[in-house]
C-alpha cells in the first residue's frame, strides 16, 4: 500500500448528484450507470498512477484498458450515505471475477468500526516490506489489513510478485547512493503518469539496503583506523 492523493471529483459524478437533488432516494452508487462509472474509474486510476490502491498491483493493460473496479472504503451496504462520496472511493484490482486478495476478501469489512489503514490517509510507518516479498504489519491497523479475511496482503501471488521486483532491484548489489536514487525514481510517475507495480515495496527495501550498506562501510572504515 502507498499513500494516494485524489483529485477533484469528476464532472459526471457531480452532475449525477445535482440531477437527483429532488429525488434523494436515487442518490446511491447502485443507481449510477457507465456514463458516471467510467469517468469515475478513469480518474481514480489516474490519480493512483495506474496501481491498485490496496495492493500496488498494476491495473492498466498494455492496450490502456483498466483491470480495476470502483471500491468503497466504507462498504456501501453499511454506509449507503457514503456510496457517492468521492473520498470513499478507490480503484482496486480486479475489474471482474473473484480474487483472494485486496478488495474482494475485504468485502463488507467496515473500517468505521474495525482497524484499517486507508491509503488516502497516513500510510507511512504502518508496513515493512521484506526482501522475500512478504509485508509485515507494524501497527494494529496494518496487521488487520494483512489478515487473510481483510486484504490478505501476504497472498502467495502478491508475495511472489513483490519478491521478483525486489530481487530484480537488488541483483546488481547497488551502492548506497545508487539504491537511494533508485528508490526516489520509483516514486516518480513515468511520462504516461504511471508508477511501477509494487513501487513503494521496492523503494522501502532499497532504502533499507542503502542504510545497511552505509553502516557496513562505516564499520569497515572504523576498523581500518584502529
N, C-alpha and C positions, 0 to 999 in steps of 0.2 A: 504494500500500500504506500502511496505517496500523496503528499498534500496537493489538492487541486483548488483552483480559483475559478469560479463561474463568471461568465459574462452576464449581460442583461438578458432577461427572458426574451424569447423570440416573439416577433410580432404576431405570429399565428396563435400563440397561447394567449397573449393579451387580448387579441380580437375575440377569441372564443369566450373568454371571461366577460368581456364587455358586452358581447351579444346576448349573454344569458343572465344579465343582471336582474331582469324582471322574471326570470324563471330559475330561481336558485336551486330547484330540485335537479336541474341539469348540470350544475357545476360540480362535476365529478370526472375524474380521469377516464372512467369506463365509457363516458359519453363522447369522448373525442374520437376523431377519425384520422385517417392517414394525412389529411390536409394539415392537421395540427401535429400529429406524432412524428412525421418525417422531419420537419424542420427542427422540432424539439430534440430529436435524437441526434441530428447532424450537429446542432450547436453544442450539445453535451459532449459528443465525441471529440469535436474540435477543441473544446475547452479543456478536455483531458488529454489532448495531444495524441489521440489515437490509441489510448490504453484503457483497459477495464479499470474502473475506479477502485475495485476491491483487490484484484489480483495482479494488476500491471501487465496482463496478457494483451498482446496486440489484437485490436478489434477492427482493423482496417485491412481488407483484402487487397491484393495487387491491382484488381480492377476498380478499386475505390469504393466498393460496397462495404457496408458496416456489418460485422458479425457481432451485433450487440442489441440489447433491448433496453427500454427505459425502466430503471429500478427505483422503487420508492424506499428511502431510508427508513422512514416510519411507515410500516405497512398500511396500505390504503384500506384494508379490511378493518383495522383497529382505529385508524385516523382518517376517516373519509374527508374531513375538512382540510386535510393537508395533501389530498391527492393531486391537486393542481398547483401546489406551492412549488415554485421554481427551486427554492432552496432545499426541497425534499427530494429532488430528482438527480439521478446519476445515469450514466451509460455503463452497462455491465455485460460481459460475456455470459452466455451466447445469445444469438438472435432468437433462435428457437430450439426446442428439444431439451432433454434432460442433461444435467451436468452434476458431478458430485462435489463441486467446489464453487465458491463465490456466491453470487446472489441466489442461485437455485436452492441450495440447502438452507440458506438464511430464511427464505420464505416469510413466515409470519413472526419471526423473532423480532421483538419490539425494543429498540434502543431507548425508548422513552422510559421503560421500566427495568431494563437489564443493561449490564455493562457492554459498551461497544465503542470502537474507535471510528469516528466519522472522518472520511478522507477530506471533507471540506472544512475541517477544523484542525486543531493542532495534532499532527501525526508524529512529529519528531520525538524521540525518546520512548516510544511505545514498543518498537520492534528492533530486533537484532538479527541480521542475516548471516548465516554461516557459509563457509566455503563449500560444504556438501549440498547446498541448496535449501537446507531447512531454515525456517524462520522461528525465532524464539520470542515469546511474549515477555516484555519487561514490566508490564502493569496488568492489573486485573482485567481491564478493558481489552488489552491486547490478547491475553490468554483466552478470553471469551471469543474473540474473533477467530483465533486459530482453531478452536474446537471443531471437531467433525460435524456437529449439528448446527453450526453457525456458518462461518465462511470456509472452514476446512482448508486453511492456507498451507497445510503440510500434506495435501493430497499428493499422491505419487507423481502425477503428471506435472503439477506445478513444481515440485521439488526437482524433478529431472530437468525441466526447462530452465529453472534458475541455475542449477548446477552447471549445465552446459554453458550458459552465458558467463557465469563467474569464472569457471576454469578457462574459458577462452580468453578472458581478460588477464588472467594470471599466468598463462602458459609461458610467456616470454620473460617471466620474472622481472617485471618493471621496477625501475628505481623508485625511490620515494617521490621524487619530483614528477616522474612520468605517471605514476599512479594517481597523484593528486590532479594532474592535468586531465587525465582520462576521466576521473570522477566528475570534474567540473564540466567537461564536454558532454558527458552522458545526461546532464541536467539541462542541456540546451536543445530545443527542438531543431529539426533539420529544416531545409528550405521549404518543405511542404507543411511544416508545422507539427510534424510527428516526432515522438520520442521513441527510443529503442525499447522493446519489451523488457520488463524487469529492470529498467534502468536504475532505479533507486537501490535495489538489492545489490547490483553490481557496484554502484558507486560507493555504497557503505562498506562493502568488503574491500574495495580498493583503498579507501581511506584507512581502514584498519591495517591493511598491508603496508601502507606508507608509514604509519606510526611504528609498526614493528621494525621496519627496515631502518628508520631513523634511530630508534632505540638501540638496535644492534650495532649500527655504525658508531654511536656514541660510546657504547661499551668497548668496542674494539679500539677506538681512539684512546680511551682511558687506560686500557690495558697496555698500550704501547708506551704511554707516558710513564707508567710505573715500571 
